[in-house]
Every structure is written in structure tokens, then in C-alpha cells.
């Protein structure tokens, strides 16, 4: 089960990363700040992906407790 949970976390992080890559960061940062954009993108994708992961499993646990 742990491998499945890690796989789901990985999928969530990759999905959020794909979505965040479509955002135009040039309005916020300077034109030559690709390192800052990369770091912000990675941190945001990990944080948002982990929050999605935790909420997904919290909803799963609550739904299994309702069925019992």
C-alpha cells in the first residue's frame, strides 16, 4: 500500500508541476530570473501536490468510515 501511496503522491506532484509550467511568471519576475522561477515552481508543485495527496486520502478515510 505504501508504494501505491507514493505513486499517487508522485502523480499529483507531476500534475501540479505541469499546470504551474503554463503560468507566465515574467509579469512577476525579471526576464533573466529562470533559476528563481524554477525553484518557485518546484516548491509550489511539491506543496500543492502534497496538500492534494493529504486531502485525497483524508476523503478516502472518511468515506470508508462512513460505510462501516
mmCIF file as gemmi writes it, N, C-alpha and C atoms, coordinates in Angstrom:
data_model
loop_
_atom_site.group_PDB
_atom_site.id
_atom_site.type_symbol
_atom_site.label_atom_id
_atom_site.label_alt_id
_atom_site.label_comp_id
_atom_site.label_asym_id
_atom_site.label_entity_id
_atom_site.label_seq_id
_atom_site.pdbx_PDB_ins_code
_atom_site.Cartn_x
_atom_site.Cartn_y
_atom_site.Cartn_z
_atom_site.occupancy
_atom_site.B_iso_or_equiv
_atom_site.pdbx_formal_charge
_atom_site.auth_seq_id
_atom_site.auth_asym_id
_atom_site.pdbx_PDB_model_num
ATOM 1 N N . UNK Axp A 1 ? 0.819 -1.199 0 1 0 ? 1 A 1
ATOM 2 C CA . UNK Axp A 1 ? 0 0 0 1 0 ? 1 A 1
ATOM 3 C C . UNK Axp A 1 ? 0.86 1.258 0 1 0 ? 1 A 1
ATOM 4 N N . UNK Axp A 2 ? 2.041 1.194 0.627 1 0 ? 2 A 1
ATOM 5 C CA . UNK Axp A 2 ? 2.911 2.37 0.663 1 0 ? 2 A 1
ATOM 6 C C . UNK Axp A 2 ? 3.408 2.747 -0.727 1 0 ? 2 A 1
ATOM 7 N N . UNK Axp A 3 ? 3.656 1.747 -1.561 1 0 ? 3 A 1
ATOM 8 C CA . UNK Axp A 3 ? 4.12 2.031 -2.92 1 0 ? 3 A 1
ATOM 9 C C . UNK Axp A 3 ? 3.019 2.728 -3.713 1 0 ? 3 A 1
ATOM 10 N N . UNK Axp A 4 ? 1.789 2.305 -3.505 1 0 ? 4 A 1
ATOM 11 C CA . UNK Axp A 4 ? 0.661 2.936 -4.192 1 0 ? 4 A 1
ATOM 12 C C . UNK Axp A 4 ? 0.504 4.382 -3.727 1 0 ? 4 A 1
ATOM 13 N N . UNK Axp A 5 ? 0.65 4.628 -2.424 1 0 ? 5 A 1
ATOM 14 C CA . UNK Axp A 5 ? 0.539 5.992 -1.899 1 0 ? 5 A 1
ATOM 15 C C . UNK Axp A 5 ? 1.649 6.88 -2.451 1 0 ? 5 A 1
ATOM 16 N N . UNK Axp A 6 ? 2.861 6.373 -2.523 1 0 ? 6 A 1
ATOM 17 C CA . UNK Axp A 6 ? 3.966 7.153 -3.083 1 0 ? 6 A 1
ATOM 18 C C . UNK Axp A 6 ? 3.753 7.429 -4.567 1 0 ? 6 A 1
ATOM 19 N N . UNK Axp A 7 ? 3.206 6.455 -5.271 1 0 ? 7 A 1
ATOM 20 C CA . UNK Axp A 7 ? 2.918 6.649 -6.689 1 0 ? 7 A 1
ATOM 21 C C . UNK Axp A 7 ? 1.852 7.727 -6.889 1 0 ? 7 A 1
ATOM 22 N N . UNK Axp A 8 ? 0.824 7.706 -6.052 1 0 ? 8 A 1
ATOM 23 C CA . UNK Axp A 8 ? -0.222 8.73 -6.146 1 0 ? 8 A 1
ATOM 24 C C . UNK Axp A 8 ? 0.344 10.102 -5.829 1 0 ? 8 A 1
ATOM 25 N N . UNK Axp A 9 ? 1.206 10.2 -4.814 1 0 ? 9 A 1
ATOM 26 C CA . UNK Axp A 9 ? 1.851 11.472 -4.486 1 0 ? 9 A 1
ATOM 27 C C . UNK Axp A 9 ? 2.691 11.965 -5.656 1 0 ? 9 A 1
ATOM 28 N N . UNK Axp A 10 ? 3.431 11.068 -6.281 1 0 ? 10 A 1
ATOM 29 C CA . UNK Axp A 10 ? 4.257 11.417 -7.437 1 0 ? 10 A 1
ATOM 30 C C . UNK Axp A 10 ? 3.4 11.929 -8.595 1 0 ? 10 A 1
ATOM 31 N N . UNK Axp A 11 ? 2.28 11.271 -8.845 1 0 ? 11 A 1
ATOM 32 C CA . UNK Axp A 11 ? 1.374 11.693 -9.918 1 0 ? 11 A 1
ATOM 33 C C . UNK Axp A 11 ? 0.788 13.068 -9.622 1 0 ? 11 A 1
ATOM 34 N N . UNK Axp A 12 ? 0.409 13.309 -8.366 1 0 ? 12 A 1
ATOM 35 C CA . UNK Axp A 12 ? -0.131 14.627 -8.002 1 0 ? 12 A 1
ATOM 36 C C . UNK Axp A 12 ? 0.91 15.716 -8.198 1 0 ? 12 A 1
ATOM 37 N N . UNK Axp A 13 ? 2.14 15.464 -7.783 1 0 ? 13 A 1
ATOM 38 C CA . UNK Axp A 13 ? 3.2 16.469 -7.928 1 0 ? 13 A 1
ATOM 39 C C . UNK Axp A 13 ? 3.487 16.738 -9.4 1 0 ? 13 A 1
ATOM 40 N N . UNK Axp A 14 ? 3.535 15.695 -10.217 1 0 ? 14 A 1
ATOM 41 C CA . UNK Axp A 14 ? 3.763 15.897 -11.653 1 0 ? 14 A 1
ATOM 42 C C . UNK Axp A 14 ? 2.624 16.667 -12.315 1 0 ? 14 A 1
ATOM 43 N N . UNK Axp A 15 ? 1.403 16.381 -11.911 1 0 ? 15 A 1
ATOM 44 C CA . UNK Axp A 15 ? 0.256 17.083 -12.484 1 0 ? 15 A 1
ATOM 45 C C . UNK Axp A 15 ? 0.277 18.563 -12.131 1 0 ? 15 A 1
ATOM 46 N N . UNK Axp A 16 ? 0.548 18.861 -10.868 1 0 ? 16 A 1
ATOM 47 C CA . UNK Axp A 16 ? 0.612 20.264 -10.443 1 0 ? 16 A 1
ATOM 48 C C . UNK Axp A 16 ? 1.774 20.967 -11.137 1 0 ? 16 A 1
ATOM 49 N N . UNK Axp A 17 ? 2.894 20.274 -11.302 1 0 ? 17 A 1
ATOM 50 C CA . UNK Axp A 17 ? 4.048 20.86 -11.981 1 0 ? 17 A 1
ATOM 51 C C . UNK Axp A 17 ? 3.699 21.203 -13.427 1 0 ? 17 A 1
ATOM 52 N N . UNK Axp A 18 ? 2.983 20.315 -14.114 1 0 ? 18 A 1
ATOM 53 C CA . UNK Axp A 18 ? 2.56 20.584 -15.49 1 0 ? 18 A 1
ATOM 54 C C . UNK Axp A 18 ? 1.674 21.818 -15.565 1 0 ? 18 A 1
ATOM 55 N N . UNK Axp A 19 ? 0.758 21.947 -14.591 1 0 ? 19 A 1
ATOM 56 C CA . UNK Axp A 19 ? -0.147 23.097 -14.578 1 0 ? 19 A 1
ATOM 57 C C . UNK Axp A 19 ? 0.62 24.377 -14.282 1 0 ? 19 A 1
ATOM 58 N N . UNK Axp A 20 ? 1.567 24.321 -13.347 1 0 ? 20 A 1
ATOM 59 C CA . UNK Axp A 20 ? 2.321 25.516 -12.976 1 0 ? 20 A 1
ATOM 60 C C . UNK Axp A 20 ? 3.268 25.973 -14.081 1 0 ? 20 A 1
ATOM 61 N N . UNK Axp A 21 ? 3.69 25.066 -14.955 1 0 ? 21 A 1
ATOM 62 C CA . UNK Axp A 21 ? 4.571 25.459 -16.052 1 0 ? 21 A 1
ATOM 63 C C . UNK Axp A 21 ? 3.857 26.342 -17.074 1 0 ? 21 A 1
ATOM 64 N N . UNK Axp A 22 ? 2.533 26.256 -17.11 1 0 ? 22 A 1
ATOM 65 C CA . UNK Axp A 22 ? 1.774 27.056 -18.07 1 0 ? 22 A 1
ATOM 66 C C . UNK Axp A 22 ? 1.574 28.495 -17.61 1 0 ? 22 A 1
ATOM 67 N N . UNK Axp A 23 ? 1.883 28.778 -16.337 1 0 ? 23 A 1
ATOM 68 C CA . UNK Axp A 23 ? 1.712 30.138 -15.812 1 0 ? 23 A 1
ATOM 69 C C . UNK Axp A 23 ? 2.843 31.016 -16.329 1 0 ? 23 A 1
ATOM 70 N N . UNK Axp A 24 ? 2.514 32.238 -16.705 1 0 ? 24 A 1
ATOM 71 C CA . UNK Axp A 24 ? 3.507 33.194 -17.182 1 0 ? 24 A 1
ATOM 72 C C . UNK Axp A 24 ? 4.079 33.948 -15.98 1 0 ? 24 A 1
ATOM 73 N N . UNK Axp A 25 ? 5.314 33.624 -15.609 1 0 ? 25 A 1
ATOM 74 C CA . UNK Axp A 25 ? 5.954 34.236 -14.449 1 0 ? 25 A 1
ATOM 75 C C . UNK Axp A 25 ? 6.691 35.527 -14.793 1 0 ? 25 A 1
ATOM 76 N N . UNK Axp A 26 ? 6.755 35.887 -16.06 1 0 ? 26 A 1
ATOM 77 C CA . UNK Axp A 26 ? 7.51 37.083 -16.452 1 0 ? 26 A 1
ATOM 78 C C . UNK Axp A 26 ? 6.869 38.366 -15.936 1 0 ? 26 A 1
ATOM 79 N N . UNK Axp A 27 ? 5.593 38.329 -15.613 1 0 ? 27 A 1
ATOM 80 C CA . UNK Axp A 27 ? 4.947 39.511 -15.048 1 0 ? 27 A 1
ATOM 81 C C . UNK Axp A 27 ? 5.385 39.733 -13.603 1 0 ? 27 A 1
ATOM 82 N N . UNK Axp A 28 ? 5.771 38.675 -12.92 1 0 ? 28 A 1
ATOM 83 C CA . UNK Axp A 28 ? 6.162 38.765 -11.512 1 0 ? 28 A 1
ATOM 84 C C . UNK Axp A 28 ? 7.667 38.954 -11.375 1 0 ? 28 A 1
ATOM 85 N N . UNK Axp A 29 ? 8.451 38.188 -12.144 1 0 ? 29 A 1
ATOM 86 C CA . UNK Axp A 29 ? 9.903 38.213 -12.032 1 0 ? 29 A 1
ATOM 87 C C . UNK Axp A 29 ? 10.525 38.93 -13.227 1 0 ? 29 A 1
ATOM 88 N N . UNK Axp A 30 ? 11.818 39.183 -13.119 1 0 ? 30 A 1
ATOM 89 C CA . UNK Axp A 30 ? 12.548 39.782 -14.235 1 0 ? 30 A 1
ATOM 90 C C . UNK Axp A 30 ? 12.722 38.744 -15.337 1 0 ? 30 A 1
ATOM 91 N N . UNK Axp A 31 ? 13.174 39.186 -16.493 1 0 ? 31 A 1
ATOM 92 C CA . UNK Axp A 31 ? 13.288 38.273 -17.632 1 0 ? 31 A 1
ATOM 93 C C . UNK Axp A 31 ? 14.387 37.231 -17.444 1 0 ? 31 A 1
ATOM 94 N N . UNK Axp A 32 ? 15.47 37.559 -16.761 1 0 ? 32 A 1
ATOM 95 C CA . UNK Axp A 32 ? 16.594 36.633 -16.631 1 0 ? 32 A 1
ATOM 96 C C . UNK Axp A 32 ? 16.607 35.899 -15.295 1 0 ? 32 A 1
ATOM 97 N N . UNK Axp A 33 ? 15.472 35.664 -14.721 1 0 ? 33 A 1
ATOM 98 C CA . UNK Axp A 33 ? 15.419 35.005 -13.415 1 0 ? 33 A 1
ATOM 99 C C . UNK Axp A 33 ? 14.865 33.593 -13.543 1 0 ? 33 A 1
ATOM 100 N N . UNK Axp A 34 ? 15.451 32.8 -14.416 1 0 ? 34 A 1
ATOM 101 C CA . UNK Axp A 34 ? 14.943 31.446 -14.639 1 0 ? 34 A 1
ATOM 102 C C . UNK Axp A 34 ? 15.2 30.534 -13.447 1 0 ? 34 A 1
ATOM 103 N N . UNK Axp A 35 ? 16.297 30.75 -12.706 1 0 ? 35 A 1
ATOM 104 C CA . UNK Axp A 35 ? 16.557 29.92 -11.522 1 0 ? 35 A 1
ATOM 105 C C . UNK Axp A 35 ? 15.5 30.141 -10.451 1 0 ? 35 A 1
ATOM 106 N N . UNK Axp A 36 ? 15.13 31.401 -10.226 1 0 ? 36 A 1
ATOM 107 C CA . UNK Axp A 36 ? 14.11 31.689 -9.224 1 0 ? 36 A 1
ATOM 108 C C . UNK Axp A 36 ? 12.762 31.097 -9.627 1 0 ? 36 A 1
ATOM 109 N N . UNK Axp A 37 ? 12.451 31.196 -10.907 1 0 ? 37 A 1
ATOM 110 C CA . UNK Axp A 37 ? 11.193 30.634 -11.398 1 0 ? 37 A 1
ATOM 111 C C . UNK Axp A 37 ? 11.196 29.118 -11.234 1 0 ? 37 A 1
ATOM 112 N N . UNK Axp A 38 ? 12.316 28.47 -11.515 1 0 ? 38 A 1
ATOM 113 C CA . UNK Axp A 38 ? 12.423 27.017 -11.373 1 0 ? 38 A 1
ATOM 114 C C . UNK Axp A 38 ? 12.235 26.602 -9.92 1 0 ? 38 A 1
ATOM 115 N N . UNK Axp A 39 ? 12.887 27.309 -9 1 0 ? 39 A 1
ATOM 116 C CA . UNK Axp A 39 ? 12.79 26.961 -7.577 1 0 ? 39 A 1
ATOM 117 C C . UNK Axp A 39 ? 11.366 27.184 -7.066 1 0 ? 39 A 1
ATOM 118 N N . UNK Axp A 40 ? 10.766 28.313 -7.437 1 0 ? 40 A 1
ATOM 119 C CA . UNK Axp A 40 ? 9.384 28.6 -7.005 1 0 ? 40 A 1
ATOM 120 C C . UNK Axp A 40 ? 8.429 27.558 -7.581 1 0 ? 40 A 1
ATOM 121 N N . UNK Axp A 41 ? 8.636 27.187 -8.829 1 0 ? 41 A 1
ATOM 122 C CA . UNK Axp A 41 ? 7.781 26.195 -9.47 1 0 ? 41 A 1
ATOM 123 C C . UNK Axp A 41 ? 7.894 24.844 -8.77 1 0 ? 41 A 1
ATOM 124 N N . UNK Axp A 42 ? 9.104 24.424 -8.45 1 0 ? 42 A 1
ATOM 125 C CA . UNK Axp A 42 ? 9.295 23.142 -7.773 1 0 ? 42 A 1
ATOM 126 C C . UNK Axp A 42 ? 8.69 23.153 -6.371 1 0 ? 42 A 1
ATOM 127 N N . UNK Axp A 43 ? 8.936 24.22 -5.619 1 0 ? 43 A 1
ATOM 128 C CA . UNK Axp A 43 ? 8.395 24.296 -4.258 1 0 ? 43 A 1
ATOM 129 C C . UNK Axp A 43 ? 6.867 24.318 -4.262 1 0 ? 43 A 1
ATOM 130 N N . UNK Axp A 44 ? 6.294 25.119 -5.145 1 0 ? 44 A 1
ATOM 131 C CA . UNK Axp A 44 ? 4.835 25.174 -5.212 1 0 ? 44 A 1
ATOM 132 C C . UNK Axp A 44 ? 4.232 23.846 -5.65 1 0 ? 44 A 1
ATOM 133 N N . UNK Axp A 45 ? 4.874 23.164 -6.588 1 0 ? 45 A 1
ATOM 134 C CA . UNK Axp A 45 ? 4.324 21.89 -7.048 1 0 ? 45 A 1
ATOM 135 C C . UNK Axp A 45 ? 4.405 20.831 -5.958 1 0 ? 45 A 1
ATOM 136 N N . UNK Axp A 46 ? 5.48 20.837 -5.165 1 0 ? 46 A 1
ATOM 137 C CA . UNK Axp A 46 ? 5.584 19.875 -4.065 1 0 ? 46 A 1
ATOM 138 C C . UNK Axp A 46 ? 4.551 20.181 -2.985 1 0 ? 46 A 1
ATOM 139 N N . UNK Axp A 47 ? 4.41 21.454 -2.627 1 0 ? 47 A 1
ATOM 140 C CA . UNK Axp A 47 ? 3.467 21.827 -1.571 1 0 ? 47 A 1
ATOM 141 C C . UNK Axp A 47 ? 2.021 21.554 -1.992 1 0 ? 47 A 1
ATOM 142 N N . UNK Axp A 48 ? 1.649 22.006 -3.177 1 0 ? 48 A 1
ATOM 143 C CA . UNK Axp A 48 ? 0.268 21.811 -3.633 1 0 ? 48 A 1
ATOM 144 C C . UNK Axp A 48 ? -0.012 20.331 -3.887 1 0 ? 48 A 1
ATOM 145 N N . UNK Axp A 49 ? 0.956 19.605 -4.45 1 0 ? 49 A 1
ATOM 146 C CA . UNK Axp A 49 ? 0.785 18.17 -4.669 1 0 ? 49 A 1
ATOM 147 C C . UNK Axp A 49 ? 0.607 17.409 -3.374 1 0 ? 49 A 1
ATOM 148 N N . UNK Axp A 50 ? 1.371 17.789 -2.34 1 0 ? 50 A 1
ATOM 149 C CA . UNK Axp A 50 ? 1.242 17.126 -1.04 1 0 ? 50 A 1
ATOM 150 C C . UNK Axp A 50 ? -0.104 17.445 -0.399 1 0 ? 50 A 1
ATOM 151 N N . UNK Axp A 51 ? -0.566 18.685 -0.536 1 0 ? 51 A 1
ATOM 152 C CA . UNK Axp A 51 ? -1.879 19.036 0.007 1 0 ? 51 A 1
ATOM 153 C C . UNK Axp A 51 ? -2.997 18.267 -0.701 1 0 ? 51 A 1
ATOM 154 N N . UNK Axp A 52 ? -2.891 18.115 -2.014 1 0 ? 52 A 1
ATOM 155 C CA . UNK Axp A 52 ? -3.869 17.305 -2.746 1 0 ? 52 A 1
ATOM 156 C C . UNK Axp A 52 ? -3.83 15.85 -2.296 1 0 ? 52 A 1
ATOM 157 N N . UNK Axp A 53 ? -2.629 15.336 -2.09 1 0 ? 53 A 1
ATOM 158 C CA . UNK Axp A 53 ? -2.435 13.961 -1.631 1 0 ? 53 A 1
ATOM 159 C C . UNK Axp A 53 ? -3.082 13.751 -0.264 1 0 ? 53 A 1
ATOM 160 N N . UNK Axp A 54 ? -2.824 14.676 0.667 1 0 ? 54 A 1
ATOM 161 C CA . UNK Axp A 54 ? -3.385 14.548 2.009 1 0 ? 54 A 1
ATOM 162 C C . UNK Axp A 54 ? -4.913 14.67 1.979 1 0 ? 54 A 1
ATOM 163 N N . UNK Axp A 55 ? -5.43 15.577 1.183 1 0 ? 55 A 1
ATOM 164 C CA . UNK Axp A 55 ? -6.884 15.726 1.113 1 0 ? 55 A 1
ATOM 165 C C . UNK Axp A 55 ? -7.527 14.513 0.44 1 0 ? 55 A 1
ATOM 166 N N . UNK Axp A 56 ? -6.863 13.949 -0.559 1 0 ? 56 A 1
ATOM 167 C CA . UNK Axp A 56 ? -7.376 12.752 -1.227 1 0 ? 56 A 1
ATOM 168 C C . UNK Axp A 56 ? -7.502 11.595 -0.247 1 0 ? 56 A 1
ATOM 169 N N . UNK Axp A 57 ? -6.458 11.35 0.546 1 0 ? 57 A 1
ATOM 170 C CA . UNK Axp A 57 ? -6.511 10.232 1.481 1 0 ? 57 A 1
ATOM 171 C C . UNK Axp A 57 ? -7.387 10.532 2.691 1 0 ? 57 A 1
ATOM 172 N N . UNK Axp A 58 ? -7.546 11.788 3.049 1 0 ? 58 A 1
ATOM 173 C CA . UNK Axp A 58 ? -8.482 12.129 4.123 1 0 ? 58 A 1
ATOM 174 C C . UNK Axp A 58 ? -9.915 11.862 3.679 1 0 ? 58 A 1
ATOM 175 N N . UNK Axp A 59 ? -10.245 12.24 2.453 1 0 ? 59 A 1
ATOM 176 C CA . UNK Axp A 59 ? -11.583 11.952 1.918 1 0 ? 59 A 1
ATOM 177 C C . UNK Axp A 59 ? -11.791 10.449 1.798 1 0 ? 59 A 1
ATOM 178 N N . UNK Axp A 60 ? -10.759 9.725 1.397 1 0 ? 60 A 1
ATOM 179 C CA . UNK Axp A 60 ? -10.854 8.262 1.297 1 0 ? 60 A 1
ATOM 180 C C . UNK Axp A 60 ? -11.107 7.643 2.666 1 0 ? 60 A 1
ATOM 181 N N . UNK Axp A 61 ? -10.367 8.087 3.687 1 0 ? 61 A 1
ATOM 182 C CA . UNK Axp A 61 ? -10.556 7.543 5.034 1 0 ? 61 A 1
ATOM 183 C C . UNK Axp A 61 ? -11.936 7.884 5.583 1 0 ? 61 A 1
ATOM 184 N N . UNK Axp A 62 ? -12.394 9.101 5.345 1 0 ? 62 A 1
ATOM 185 C CA . UNK Axp A 62 ? -13.726 9.472 5.82 1 0 ? 62 A 1
ATOM 186 C C . UNK Axp A 62 ? -14.818 8.675 5.118 1 0 ? 62 A 1
ATOM 187 N N . UNK Axp A 63 ? -14.639 8.423 3.836 1 0 ? 63 A 1
ATOM 188 C CA . UNK Axp A 63 ? -15.659 7.669 3.111 1 0 ? 63 A 1
ATOM 189 C C . UNK Axp A 63 ? -15.672 6.2 3.522 1 0 ? 63 A 1
ATOM 190 N N . UNK Axp A 64 ? -14.512 5.631 3.843 1 0 ? 64 A 1
ATOM 191 C CA . UNK Axp A 64 ? -14.504 4.242 4.302 1 0 ? 64 A 1
ATOM 192 C C . UNK Axp A 64 ? -15.078 4.128 5.705 1 0 ? 64 A 1
ATOM 193 N N . UNK Axp A 65 ? -14.923 5.172 6.52 1 0 ? 65 A 1
ATOM 194 C CA . UNK Axp A 65 ? -15.514 5.137 7.86 1 0 ? 65 A 1
ATOM 195 C C . UNK Axp A 65 ? -17.027 5.295 7.809 1 0 ? 65 A 1
ATOM 196 N N . UNK Axp A 66 ? -17.549 5.987 6.811 1 0 ? 66 A 1
ATOM 197 C CA . UNK Axp A 66 ? -18.994 6.136 6.683 1 0 ? 66 A 1
ATOM 198 C C . UNK Axp A 66 ? -19.66 4.83 6.28 1 0 ? 66 A 1
ATOM 199 N N . UNK Axp A 67 ? -18.957 4.018 5.509 1 0 ? 67 A 1
ATOM 200 C CA . UNK Axp A 67 ? -19.528 2.768 5.015 1 0 ? 67 A 1
ATOM 201 C C . UNK Axp A 67 ? -19.634 1.74 6.138 1 0 ? 67 A 1
ATOM 202 N N . UNK Axp A 68 ? -18.702 1.775 7.088 1 0 ? 68 A 1
ATOM 203 C CA . UNK Axp A 68 ? -18.698 0.777 8.172 1 0 ? 68 A 1
ATOM 204 C C . UNK Axp A 68 ? -19.86 0.897 9.05 1 0 ? 68 A 1
